[in-house]
């Protein structure tokens, strides 16, 4: 187990060092001579404008739209802190933009908007969408996030992804598929319990069903307990996961279950409940920064548990960073009009299978010797540079197969080299 400790003061100093924040901008063309000004600005830029007027698709050829993502939030559901508003959300959005650039060579702007109603959020994002090649929605609370994402996907012809839903679902699903391999269990037979019924939990449950989990094997719990079919005023978003089993509490639901997936809040799962789960139980406590049950508590409950958290200081971190930079990279590079379920499945498979491969020496140096597939190594590590090519290529290929790609790639070896060159130049 790795423990990287940073102090409160170190965190603040990191962000405050000049220039403040974590992202900036840079120019990509020469601007050193009078000729450069003519080419870049007036009168030369008018020629480019006319080309785009004649054919809108040329905006991808002559501007940065095709490599530009908006990281957008209204600050209504930020990490584990809840509705802290757009200003307090800005450090998180800057971090997401920074990650897109560092790991996938994607330019990104963080955009914090001071509106909360779905209609206003949709209107604002739709109005600014022409600037971007894709939209990364972040930290928007449920159930509004479902309506917002659905409307934008229907109205725009660029990829739109609510990261809290889909990247969470992709990485959690990859981790679960590998945990099931370790436990020698079949996804179609296991009993799965969710703690939490928000964006991440619902998206994860939906993706797991696509991957083979049986709907009647899933029990979902929220703050009121088990979501049951006889509940009064049953939320229509939660209704597909309502059960008529004779279970009412999280403890009832977990008893005898094979899998627990927590996407809720800290310390809601008791060690006594884990002790009553099936043989070789899989427990994912993904609430951040405090998981649904601590590493120490779950390990004291039983020795055969397979455990994951959202934290980097314990084994098996389920981290969105493994997915979202490369999903956007692959989608952008084929000018996809959407991110389909097939593209999500491709990302799951790519992340899952990469964990089975021999770990590079540099990754073992960063994370220690425990970097071989097994009970405490279900996922690749965030610093594993192979994710760039493996996941991006899988997503791009799935986009082409899904008929949502406007640009085709035929030489995948050349594309792999382009990816390394792009990101290598960024990180030089």
C-alpha positions as CSV (number, residue, x, y, z in Angstrom):
1,X,0.0,0.0,0.0
2,X,1.4,3.4,-1.0
3,X,1.0,6.4,1.2
4,X,1.8,9.7,-0.4
5,X,1.2,12.4,2.2
6,X,0.8,16.1,1.3
7,X,0.0,18.8,3.8
8,X,-2.7,21.4,3.6
9,X,0.0,24.1,3.2
10,X,1.7,22.2,0.4
11,X,-1.6,21.9,-1.5
12,X,-2.3,25.7,-1.2
13,X,1.2,26.6,-2.2
14,X,1.1,24.4,-5.3
15,X,-2.0,26.2,-6.5
16,X,-0.8,29.7,-5.6
17,X,2.7,29.6,-7.1
18,X,3.0,32.0,-10.1
19,X,1.0,31.9,-12.3
20,X,-1.9,31.0,-10.0
21,X,-4.1,28.1,-11.0
22,X,-3.2,25.0,-13.1
23,X,-3.8,25.9,-16.7
24,X,-3.0,28.6,-19.2
25,X,-2.8,29.0,-23.0
26,X,-0.1,29.1,-25.6
27,X,0.1,30.1,-29.2
28,X,0.7,27.3,-31.8
29,X,1.9,29.3,-34.8
30,X,4.8,31.7,-35.4
31,X,4.0,35.3,-34.5
32,X,7.3,37.1,-34.7
33,X,7.3,39.1,-37.9
34,X,5.0,41.5,-39.8
35,X,4.4,38.7,-42.3
36,X,3.2,36.5,-39.4
37,X,0.7,39.1,-38.3
38,X,-0.7,39.3,-41.8
39,X,-1.0,35.5,-42.0
40,X,-2.5,35.1,-38.5
41,X,-4.7,38.2,-38.2
42,X,-5.6,40.9,-40.7
43,X,-6.0,40.6,-43.6
44,X,-5.0,37.0,-43.9
45,X,-7.5,35.5,-41.4
46,X,-10.4,36.7,-43.7
47,X,-9.4,34.1,-46.2
48,X,-9.9,31.4,-43.6
49,X,-13.3,32.8,-42.6
50,X,-14.4,32.6,-46.2
51,X,-13.3,29.0,-46.5
52,X,-15.3,28.0,-43.4
53,X,-18.4,29.9,-44.7
54,X,-18.2,27.9,-47.9
55,X,-17.8,24.6,-46.0
56,X,-18.3,24.5,-42.3
57,X,-16.4,21.3,-41.8
58,X,-13.2,23.2,-42.7
59,X,-13.3,24.7,-39.2
60,X,-11.6,21.4,-38.1
61,X,-8.9,22.0,-40.7
62,X,-8.1,25.6,-40.0
63,X,-8.9,26.2,-36.3
64,X,-8.3,24.4,-33.0
65,X,-11.9,23.3,-32.6
66,X,-11.1,19.7,-33.3
67,X,-8.7,19.5,-30.3
68,X,-10.6,21.7,-27.9
69,X,-12.8,20.4,-25.0
70,X,-15.0,22.5,-22.7
71,X,-14.9,21.3,-19.1
72,X,-18.2,22.7,-17.8
73,X,-19.8,22.8,-14.3
74,X,-22.3,24.8,-12.3
75,X,-20.8,23.5,-9.1
76,X,-23.9,21.7,-7.8
77,X,-22.2,18.4,-7.1
78,X,-18.5,18.8,-6.6
79,X,-16.5,15.8,-5.5
80,X,-17.6,14.9,-2.0
81,X,-18.5,18.5,-1.1
82,X,-21.9,18.8,-2.8
83,X,-23.3,22.1,-4.0
84,X,-20.4,24.5,-3.4
85,X,-21.1,26.8,-6.4
86,X,-19.2,27.6,-9.6
87,X,-16.3,29.6,-8.0
88,X,-15.4,26.8,-5.6
89,X,-15.7,24.3,-8.4
90,X,-13.1,26.1,-10.6
91,X,-10.0,24.4,-9.1
92,X,-11.6,21.0,-10.0
93,X,-12.4,22.1,-13.5
94,X,-8.9,23.4,-14.0
95,X,-7.6,20.1,-12.8
96,X,-9.7,18.2,-15.4
97,X,-8.5,20.6,-18.1
98,X,-4.9,20.1,-17.0
99,X,-5.3,16.3,-17.1
100,X,-6.8,16.4,-20.6
101,X,-3.7,18.3,-21.8
102,X,-1.1,16.3,-19.8
103,X,-2.3,12.8,-20.6
104,X,-4.0,13.2,-23.9
105,X,-2.7,16.3,-25.5
106,X,-6.1,17.9,-25.6
107,X,-6.6,21.6,-25.2
108,X,-9.4,22.5,-22.7
109,X,-11.1,25.5,-21.2
110,X,-12.7,25.3,-17.8
111,X,-16.1,27.0,-17.8
112,X,-18.0,27.6,-14.6
113,X,-21.6,28.8,-15.1
114,X,-23.8,30.4,-12.4
115,X,-27.1,28.8,-13.3
116,X,-28.8,25.8,-11.9
117,X,-32.0,25.1,-13.8
118,X,-31.6,22.5,-16.6
119,X,-33.2,24.8,-19.1
120,X,-30.7,27.6,-18.4
121,X,-27.7,25.2,-18.3
122,X,-28.8,23.7,-21.7
123,X,-29.3,27.1,-23.3
124,X,-25.9,28.4,-22.2
125,X,-23.9,25.3,-23.2
126,X,-25.7,25.0,-26.5
127,X,-24.9,28.7,-27.2
128,X,-21.1,28.3,-26.7
129,X,-20.8,24.8,-28.2
130,X,-19.6,26.0,-31.7
131,X,-16.2,26.8,-30.0
132,X,-15.5,23.2,-29.0
133,X,-14.9,19.8,-30.5
134,X,-16.5,18.1,-27.5
135,X,-18.1,18.9,-24.1
136,X,-17.1,17.4,-20.8
137,X,-19.9,18.0,-18.3
138,X,-18.7,17.9,-14.7
139,X,-20.1,18.0,-11.2
140,X,-23.7,18.7,-12.1
141,X,-26.1,17.2,-9.6
142,X,-28.7,14.5,-10.3
143,X,-31.4,14.3,-11.5
144,X,-30.8,17.5,-13.5
145,X,-27.6,16.1,-15.1
146,X,-29.6,13.4,-16.9
147,X,-31.9,15.9,-18.5
148,X,-29.0,18.2,-19.4
149,X,-26.8,15.6,-21.0
150,X,-29.8,14.0,-22.9
151,X,-30.9,17.3,-24.3
152,X,-27.4,18.4,-25.4
153,X,-26.7,15.0,-27.0
154,X,-29.9,15.3,-29.0
155,X,-29.3,18.9,-30.1
156,X,-25.5,19.0,-30.8
157,X,-23.4,17.1,-33.3
158,X,-20.3,16.9,-31.1
159,X,-19.4,14.4,-28.3
160,X,-21.1,15.3,-25.0
161,X,-20.2,13.2,-21.9
162,X,-21.1,13.7,-18.3
163,X,-17.9,12.5,-16.8
164,X,-19.4,11.7,-13.3
165,X,-21.7,9.3,-15.0
166,X,-19.9,7.6,-17.8
167,X,-16.2,7.7,-17.0
168,X,-17.1,6.5,-13.5
169,X,-19.2,3.7,-15.0
170,X,-16.4,2.7,-17.4
171,X,-13.6,2.5,-14.9
172,X,-15.8,0.9,-12.2
173,X,-17.0,-1.7,-14.8
174,X,-13.4,-2.5,-15.9
175,X,-12.4,-3.0,-12.3
176,X,-15.4,-5.2,-11.5
177,X,-14.9,-7.4,-14.6
178,X,-11.3,-8.0,-13.4
179,X,-12.4,-8.6,-9.8
180,X,-14.9,-11.2,-11.0
181,X,-12.0,-12.9,-12.9
182,X,-10.0,-13.0,-9.7
183,X,-13.0,-14.3,-7.7
184,X,-13.9,-16.7,-10.5
185,X,-17.4,-15.4,-10.7
186,X,-19.8,-14.8,-13.6
187,X,-21.2,-11.4,-14.1
188,X,-24.5,-12.9,-15.2
189,X,-24.9,-14.8,-11.9
190,X,-23.6,-12.4,-9.2
191,X,-25.8,-10.4,-6.9
192,X,-24.9,-6.7,-7.0
193,X,-25.8,-4.1,-4.4
194,X,-25.4,-0.3,-5.0
195,X,-25.2,2.2,-2.2
196,X,-26.2,5.5,-3.9
197,X,-28.6,6.2,-6.7
198,X,-27.1,9.3,-8.3
199,X,-25.5,9.9,-11.6
200,X,-22.5,7.6,-11.1
201,X,-24.4,4.7,-9.6
202,X,-27.2,4.7,-12.2
203,X,-24.7,5.0,-15.1
204,X,-22.6,2.2,-13.7
205,X,-25.6,-0.1,-13.2
206,X,-26.8,0.5,-16.8
207,X,-23.4,-0.2,-18.2
208,X,-23.0,-3.4,-16.1
209,X,-26.3,-4.6,-17.6
210,X,-25.0,-4.0,-21.1
211,X,-21.9,-6.1,-20.1
212,X,-24.0,-9.0,-18.8
213,X,-25.3,-8.3,-15.3
214,X,-28.9,-9.3,-14.8
215,X,-31.3,-6.5,-13.8
216,X,-33.1,-8.7,-11.3
217,X,-29.7,-9.4,-9.6
218,X,-29.2,-5.6,-8.9
219,X,-30.4,-3.9,-5.7
220,X,-30.0,-0.2,-5.4
221,X,-30.1,1.8,-2.2
222,X,-30.5,5.5,-1.5
223,X,-30.8,7.6,1.7
224,X,-34.3,6.0,2.3
225,X,-33.0,2.5,2.1
226,X,-33.6,-0.1,-0.7
227,X,-35.4,1.3,-3.7
228,X,-38.5,-0.8,-3.8
229,X,-41.4,-1.1,-6.2
230,X,-43.9,-0.4,-3.5
231,X,-42.2,2.9,-2.5
232,X,-44.5,5.9,-2.6
233,X,-43.5,8.6,-5.1
234,X,-40.9,6.5,-6.8
235,X,-38.5,8.6,-8.8
236,X,-38.8,7.7,-12.5
237,X,-35.0,7.7,-12.9
238,X,-34.7,5.2,-10.0
239,X,-37.7,3.1,-11.0
240,X,-35.9,0.7,-13.4
241,X,-33.8,-0.4,-10.4
242,X,-36.7,-0.9,-7.9
243,X,-37.0,-4.4,-6.5
244,X,-39.8,-6.4,-4.9
245,X,-37.4,-8.6,-2.9
246,X,-38.0,-8.7,0.9
247,X,-35.1,-6.4,1.7
248,X,-35.4,-2.9,3.1
249,X,-32.0,-1.7,4.4
250,X,-28.5,-1.7,3.0
251,X,-27.6,-4.4,5.5
252,X,-30.5,-6.6,4.3
253,X,-29.4,-6.1,0.7
254,X,-25.7,-6.8,1.3
255,X,-26.4,-10.1,3.2
256,X,-25.4,-12.9,0.8
257,X,-24.5,-10.5,-2.0
258,X,-21.4,-11.0,-4.2
259,X,-20.7,-7.4,-5.0
260,X,-21.1,-4.1,-3.2
261,X,-20.5,-0.9,-5.2
262,X,-20.6,2.3,-3.2
263,X,-21.1,5.7,-4.9
264,X,-22.7,7.5,-2.0
265,X,-21.1,8.8,1.2
266,X,-18.6,7.7,3.7
267,X,-18.9,5.1,6.4
268,X,-22.4,3.8,5.5
269,X,-21.3,0.1,5.2
270,X,-20.7,-1.8,8.4
271,X,-18.0,-4.4,8.8
272,X,-20.7,-6.7,10.1
273,X,-22.5,-6.4,6.8
274,X,-19.4,-7.3,4.8
275,X,-19.0,-10.4,7.0
276,X,-22.4,-11.6,5.8
277,X,-21.6,-11.3,2.1
278,X,-21.0,-14.3,-0.2
279,X,-17.6,-16.1,-0.5
280,X,-14.9,-13.9,-2.1
281,X,-16.9,-10.7,-1.9
282,X,-16.1,-7.7,-4.0
283,X,-16.4,-4.4,-2.2
284,X,-16.0,-1.1,-4.0
285,X,-16.1,1.9,-1.6
286,X,-15.9,4.7,-4.2
287,X,-17.1,7.7,-2.2
288,X,-14.4,10.4,-1.9
289,X,-12.6,11.4,0.1
290,X,-14.1,9.0,2.7
291,X,-15.2,5.6,1.3
292,X,-18.3,3.8,2.4
293,X,-16.1,1.5,4.5
294,X,-12.5,2.0,5.4
295,X,-9.7,-0.2,4.2
296,X,-8.9,-1.2,7.7
297,X,-12.5,-2.1,8.6
298,X,-13.2,-4.2,5.5
299,X,-9.9,-6.1,5.9
300,X,-10.6,-6.8,9.5
301,X,-14.1,-8.2,8.5
302,X,-12.7,-11.0,6.4
303,X,-9.6,-12.0,4.5
304,X,-11.2,-13.1,1.2
305,X,-12.5,-9.6,0.3
306,X,-11.5,-7.9,-2.9
307,X,-11.5,-4.2,-2.2
308,X,-11.3,-1.0,-4.2
309,X,-11.7,2.7,-3.4
310,X,-11.6,6.0,-5.2
311,X,-8.4,6.9,-3.3
312,X,-4.8,6.7,-4.5
313,X,-3.3,5.7,-1.2
314,X,-4.9,2.2,-1.2
315,X,-4.8,-0.6,-3.7
316,X,-7.2,-0.6,-6.7
317,X,-8.0,3.1,-7.1
318,X,-11.0,3.5,-9.4
319,X,-10.0,6.8,-11.0
320,X,-11.9,8.5,-13.8
321,X,-8.5,9.6,-15.1
322,X,-8.1,6.1,-16.6
323,X,-10.9,6.9,-19.0
324,X,-12.0,10.4,-19.8
325,X,-8.8,11.8,-21.4
326,X,-8.6,8.9,-23.8
327,X,-12.3,8.7,-24.6
328,X,-12.2,12.4,-25.7
329,X,-8.9,11.8,-27.5
330,X,-10.3,8.9,-29.6
331,X,-13.6,10.7,-30.2
332,X,-12.0,13.9,-31.3
333,X,-9.6,12.3,-33.7
334,X,-12.4,10.8,-35.8
335,X,-14.6,13.8,-35.4
336,X,-17.3,11.7,-33.7
337,X,-20.7,13.2,-33.4
338,X,-21.5,11.4,-30.2
339,X,-20.0,9.0,-27.6
340,X,-22.0,5.7,-28.1
341,X,-22.5,2.8,-25.8
342,X,-20.2,0.8,-28.1
343,X,-17.4,3.4,-27.5
344,X,-17.9,3.1,-23.8
345,X,-17.7,-0.7,-23.9
346,X,-14.6,-0.5,-26.0
347,X,-13.0,1.7,-23.3
348,X,-14.0,-0.8,-20.6
349,X,-12.4,-3.7,-22.5
350,X,-9.3,-1.7,-23.2
351,X,-8.7,-0.7,-19.6
352,X,-9.6,-4.1,-18.3
353,X,-7.2,-6.0,-20.6
354,X,-4.3,-3.6,-20.1
355,X,-4.3,-4.5,-16.4
356,X,-3.4,-8.1,-17.4
357,X,-0.2,-7.1,-19.3
358,X,3.2,-6.8,-17.7
359,X,3.7,-3.5,-16.0
360,X,6.4,-1.2,-17.3
361,X,9.4,-0.6,-15.0
362,X,8.5,3.1,-14.6
363,X,5.1,2.2,-13.2
364,X,6.6,-0.2,-10.7
365,X,9.0,2.6,-9.7
366,X,6.1,5.0,-9.1
367,X,3.8,2.5,-7.4
368,X,5.9,-0.2,-5.9
369,X,6.3,-3.9,-6.7
370,X,2.6,-4.7,-6.3
371,X,1.8,-4.0,-9.9
372,X,0.8,-7.4,-11.4
373,X,-2.7,-8.4,-12.1
374,X,-4.5,-9.9,-9.1
375,X,-6.4,-9.1,-6.0
376,X,-4.7,-5.8,-5.3
377,X,-4.0,-4.8,-9.0
378,X,-7.4,-4.7,-10.8
379,X,-6.7,-1.6,-13.0
380,X,-3.8,0.1,-14.7
381,X,-2.3,2.9,-12.8
382,X,-3.1,6.5,-13.7
383,X,0.5,7.2,-14.8
384,X,0.6,4.2,-17.2
385,X,1.3,5.9,-20.5
386,X,0.0,2.9,-22.5
387,X,-3.5,4.1,-21.7
388,X,-3.1,6.8,-24.3
389,X,-2.8,4.5,-27.3
390,X,-4.7,1.5,-26.0
391,X,-7.9,3.3,-24.9
392,X,-7.9,6.1,-27.6
393,X,-7.5,3.6,-30.4
394,X,-10.2,1.3,-29.0
395,X,-12.6,4.3,-28.7
396,X,-11.8,5.6,-32.2
397,X,-12.3,2.2,-33.8
398,X,-15.6,1.8,-32.0
399,X,-16.7,5.3,-33.2
400,X,-16.0,4.3,-36.8
401,X,-17.9,1.0,-36.3
402,X,-20.8,2.9,-34.7
403,X,-21.1,5.1,-37.8
404,X,-20.7,8.3,-35.7
405,X,-17.2,9.2,-37.1
406,X,-16.9,11.9,-39.8
407,X,-13.2,11.2,-40.3
408,X,-11.8,7.7,-40.9
409,X,-8.5,6.3,-39.7
410,X,-7.0,3.5,-41.7
411,X,-3.4,3.3,-40.6
412,X,-3.6,2.6,-36.9
413,X,0.1,2.2,-36.4
414,X,0.6,5.7,-37.8
415,X,-2.1,7.0,-35.5
416,X,-0.4,5.4,-32.5
417,X,2.8,7.2,-33.4
418,X,0.9,10.5,-33.8
419,X,-0.6,10.1,-30.3
420,X,2.9,9.5,-28.7
421,X,4.3,12.5,-30.7
422,X,1.5,14.8,-29.7
423,X,1.6,14.0,-26.0
424,X,5.4,13.6,-25.9
425,X,5.8,17.1,-27.3
426,X,3.4,18.4,-24.7
427,X,5.3,16.8,-21.8
428,X,8.8,17.4,-23.0
